[in-house]
Amino acid sequence: MAEWRLMQGDVLLGELSEYGCDQPFFLARFSPGPGWESAEGLFGALTTLSGPDPDGSQAARVMTPLRDLELTLVPTGGQQPSLGVFRNCVLRIDGDTARLRY
């Protein structure tokens, strides 16, 4: 299973360790890093999305600030390329659990 570092530039926000799959998402354990506080509230807002969103405006309102952080998932083993969060992949973090689709 893959392991990733969630980065904002040179700042480590946390680490993800995949442990399973719930199609279409990979499930991962999340361990916060020293820069986590800068993104924690934004990921928390993402977990509150529910119900219909026909035009996608609710999701865009929450995901745009996250995308603007220019976060990157960097594989620790180097077998895979780095992924731009909300550009090349979708990432949801709720407490110590993450869901990743790439």
Sequence and secondary structure as in RCSB ss.txt:
>XXXX:A:sequence
MAEWRLMQGDVLLGELSEYGCDQPFFLARFSPGPGWESAEGLFGALTTLSGPDPDGSQAARVMTPLRDLELTLVP
TGGQQPSLGVFRNCVLRIDGDTARLRY
>XXXX:A:secstr
  EEEEEETTEEEEEEEEEEEETTEEEEEEEE TTTHHHHHHHHHHHT  S  TTSHHHHHHHHHHHHTTEEEEE
SSSSS  EEBTTTBEEEEETTEEEEE 
